[in-house]
Amino acid sequence: MNSTHLDREIIKDPLHPHSHSQNIQASRPSTIWSPPPISASASVTALPLTQKKPLQSTRLKSKLTKDDKQWLSKKRRCESASWWLTFFAMILGILAAAALCFQGWKSVNILTDSQLCLVMQDDFDSSLDSNNWSQDVQLGGFGNGEFEMTTNDPSNLYIMPTLTSDSIPGGHAAVMDNATYQLQDSGNSTTTSSSNSTTTSNSTTTSDPCTAVSNAQSGSVINPVMSGRLNTRGKKTIKFGRVEVRAKLPQGDWLWPAIWMLPQGNSTNSNSSQGTGVYGAWPVSGEIDIMEARGNLPSYPAQGSNYVRSSLNYGPFPGGSTPISSGSSTIANLLKSIYGWVSTKRGNFADGFHVYAFEWTGEWMRFYTDDRLQAMINLKMSSKSSDSYFFNAGGFPGVAMNASSGKEVAVEDPWSTAYGGSAAAPFDQEFYLVIDLAVGGTSGWFPDGVGGKLWYDGSATAMRDFAAAQDTWSATWPSSADARAFRIDYVKMWKLCGT
């Protein structure tokens, strides 16, 4: 039987020819390529480099003569025309820019000194000038559910917030329960009592608007803070002009400093409701807020002491009869607010004095801080048919429902004919100045659930909840009077001459 066998060969390592050989069974034919042996001598011989001739220099040996510049001997007309066209285009651009700058400067509304007549200047160098100011002595919350009472005590006219518990017998315990406090122009008194107060919502007053009763069972308290509020009602008013107040804002949680204006109305009777002007009760006759702020630190999420704000507030229905809009499931109080603000990224407005100003004519308004470049509101009023007319800008519904009667009422312009209303209505009447320092409140100025707020606006015990947390919020008020007070350096009022 024939058999086939694989040839075996001895493969020697070419690099180690004397090493021991091994019998390796070939897996491929023995004719496969093997690498050549390595030689110690160089396998490539270097070739000599060819030498290149140096390039000829392009530098001019001498300055070109006019004859060498043959392209200058004859100019083309199109080249000359393009040069002049470019030149005139540059001049035209400069003139157009100058015209735009001039037009912009001319369009800025400014009241010059010759247009203004001084109405009041008070530098507060001595005691309060009764020819300029009246003091509001009240504890009813001023329509905002505020937690302070305003007094005529000299310690509160700085304007300085103080703790009621430091001024009444019984201290904080009397604020919270079993005491009656009577606020009077000539003096204040506190007595302990077990009688209950008549309360409505957040009110802590009895039938006497100057009396507060604390009672734990009913949830009422004596206003936990004393403060001050000044006004020029019946003494100094303007219809168009300028107001300028230099002031340093207070620091401390839930403090609410404000410089604002309310309509004087047809009567100077102090018994008539504040805010009632020639067009009717607030807000029909309007409200001008020159400056409002919060004493909370800049870290407060709803604009702390590094913000100041201005606003205009108005509406077609007086407060109390304000209807509910029938076109929406949400309650609409038909109050329009136009507002703006400025802020500082370094420090806050409680660090030093600033000027808060308001300029006002029948054609425009400007609110600003320190200078006109920091305008919070800049408005122009052209005509009643324009969008700038306040009723048109309000965006009020055509029909609303009266909250008390439940009947639908038409929402009409209350300023179109009354009192000869102009394009600036309702801000075309005499207004007086108010300066106050409020604390807390239930109007929404301090939003619920923001910044560790200690009460809820809709709660019937909002003031009591605030008073119960006195140790918390009073700890944020500086011990220094200068830092805690709303300090007024001066107040100046001018009217537009001839008005």
URVEN-V443345 format. One record per residue. N is the residue number from 1. D_CENTER is the distance of its C-alpha to the mean C-alpha in Angstrom with 1 decimal. Layout:
n = [N	N]
d_center = [D_CENTER	D_CENTER]
This chain:
n = [1	2	3	4	5	6	7	8	9	10	11	12	13	14	15	16	17	18	19	20	21	22	23	24	25	26	27	28	29	30	31	32	33	34	35	36	37	38	39	40	41	42	43	44	45	46	47	48	49	50	51	52	53	54	55	56	57	58	59	60	61	62	63	64	65	66	67	68	69	70	71	72	73	74	75	76	77	78	79	80	81	82	83	84	85	86	87	88	89	90	91	92	93	94	95	96	97	98	99	100	101	102	103	104	105	106	107	108	109	110	111	112	113	114	115	116	117	118	119	120	121	122	123	124	125	126	127	128	129	130	131	132	133	134	135	136	137	138	139	140	141	142	143	144	145	146	147	148	149	150	151	152	153	154	155	156	157	158	159	160	161	162	163	164	165	166	167	168	169	170	171	172	173	174	175	176	177	178	179	180	181	182	183	184	185	186	187	188	189	190	191	192	193	194	195	196	197	198	199	200	201	202	203	204	205	206	207	208	209	210	211	212	213	214	215	216	217	218	219	220	221	222	223	224	225	226	227	228	229	230	231	232	233	234	235	236	237	238	239	240	241	242	243	244	245	246	247	248	249	250	251	252	253	254	255	256	257	258	259	260	261	262	263	264	265	266	267	268	269	270	271	272	273	274	275	276	277	278	279	280	281	282	283	284	285	286	287	288	289	290	291	292	293	294	295	296	297	298	299	300	301	302	303	304	305	306	307	308	309	310	311	312	313	314	315	316	317	318	319	320	321	322	323	324	325	326	327	328	329	330	331	332	333	334	335	336	337	338	339	340	341	342	343	344	345	346	347	348	349	350	351	352	353	354	355	356	357	358	359	360	361	362	363	364	365	366	367	368	369	370	371	372	373	374	375	376	377	378	379	380	381	382	383	384	385	386	387	388	389	390	391	392	393	394	395	396	397	398	399	400	401	402	403	404	405	406	407	408	409	410	411	412	413	414	415	416	417	418	419	420	421	422	423	424	425	426	427	428	429	430	431	432	433	434	435	436	437	438	439	440	441	442	443	444	445	446	447	448	449	450	451	452	453	454	455	456	457	458	459	460	461	462	463	464	465	466	467	468	469	470	471	472	473	474	475	476	477	478	479	480	481	482	483	484	485	486	487	488	489	490	491	492	493	494	495	496	497	498	499]
d_center = [111.4	109.4	106.3	103.5	101.9	99.1	100.1	98.8	98.3	97.4	94.2	94.1	91.0	91.3	89.4	91.6	95.0	96.7	94.4	95.8	95.7	94.7	95.9	92.9	93.4	92.2	89.6	89.9	93.0	94.1	93.6	89.8	88.4	88.4	86.4	88.5	89.4	87.2	88.8	88.0	88.6	85.8	85.8	84.2	85.4	82.7	83.2	83.1	80.0	80.5	79.5	77.3	77.8	74.8	72.8	73.4	70.8	68.6	67.9	69.4	72.5	71.9	69.4	69.8	71.6	70.7	73.6	72.1	68.8	70.4	67.1	66.3	69.5	68.2	64.5	63.4	61.8	58.9	57.8	57.6	55.8	53.1	52.5	52.1	49.9	47.5	47.5	46.8	44.0	42.3	42.7	41.4	38.3	37.6	38.2	35.9	33.0	33.7	33.7	30.3	28.8	30.4	29.3	25.7	26.1	27.9	25.4	22.7	22.9	23.6	25.2	28.0	29.6	32.6	30.7	29.4	31.4	30.4	30.1	29.0	28.5	28.3	28.2	28.9	31.9	34.0	33.9	31.7	32.9	34.1	34.4	30.7	29.3	30.1	29.2	28.2	30.4	29.5	28.9	28.2	24.5	23.6	23.1	20.3	22.8	21.6	23.8	24.5	27.2	26.9	30.0	31.7	32.6	32.2	30.6	27.7	27.2	25.7	23.3	24.3	24.0	27.3	29.0	31.3	33.7	34.3	35.5	37.6	41.0	40.9	37.5	35.3	38.3	38.5	34.8	35.5	39.0	41.9	40.6	39.8	37.6	38.0	35.5	37.3	36.7	39.6	39.3	38.3	40.6	40.6	43.5	44.2	45.2	45.9	45.1	42.4	39.5	38.7	35.4	33.3	30.4	28.4	30.3	32.5	34.3	37.9	39.2	38.5	34.7	35.0	36.6	35.1	37.4	36.9	39.0	38.7	40.7	38.5	35.3	34.3	33.1	32.7	29.1	28.6	26.5	27.3	24.9	24.8	23.7	24.8	25.1	27.1	28.5	31.9	31.8	29.2	27.6	26.7	26.8	25.0	24.5	22.0	20.4	19.5	18.8	19.0	17.9	17.4	15.2	17.1	17.0	18.2	17.5	16.6	16.3	14.3	14.5	14.1	15.5	16.4	19.4	21.9	24.9	28.1	30.4	34.1	35.0	34.2	35.7	33.7	34.9	33.2	30.0	26.8	24.7	27.9	28.2	30.8	29.7	29.8	28.0	24.3	22.4	25.1	24.8	21.0	18.4	16.2	13.2	12.8	10.6	9.7	8.9	10.7	13.6	13.8	14.1	11.7	13.8	12.5	11.5	9.2	6.6	9.1	10.1	8.7	5.2	5.8	5.3	8.4	10.5	14.1	16.1	19.7	22.4	26.1	27.4	27.3	26.0	28.9	30.4	27.4	29.1	28.7	28.4	31.8	30.6	28.7	29.5	26.1	25.5	23.5	22.9	22.5	19.5	17.3	13.7	12.2	8.6	6.0	3.5	5.2	6.2	9.8	12.1	14.9	15.0	12.4	12.2	15.1	17.3	18.3	18.2	15.7	16.3	14.1	15.8	16.4	19.2	20.9	24.1	25.7	24.7	21.1	18.0	15.5	12.6	12.0	11.8	15.2	16.3	16.1	15.2	11.6	11.2	8.2	10.8	14.3	16.9	20.6	23.0	26.4	28.6	29.0	30.2	27.1	24.1	22.0	23.9	21.7	24.2	24.5	20.7	20.6	22.6	24.6	27.7	31.1	32.5	31.2	33.0	33.2	32.4	35.3	38.1	37.3	38.2	36.5	35.2	34.3	30.7	31.5	29.8	30.2	29.5	31.9	34.9	34.1	34.0	34.4	30.9	29.6	27.1	24.5	25.5	24.5	22.7	26.1	27.4	27.4	24.4	24.5	22.0	20.9	19.6	19.6	18.7	18.7	19.3	18.6	19.5	20.1	17.8	15.4	12.6	13.7	14.7	18.3	19.4	16.2	16.5	20.0	19.5	22.9	23.4	23.0	21.9	25.0	27.4	29.9	29.8	26.1	26.6	29.7	28.1	25.5	28.4	30.5	27.9	27.9	29.2	26.3	23.2	25.1	25.9	22.3	22.5	23.9	27.5	26.9	26.4	24.5	21.9	21.7	21.7	19.3	21.2	21.6	23.3	23.9	23.1	24.4	24.8	26.6	27.9	28.8	32.5	34.7	32.4]
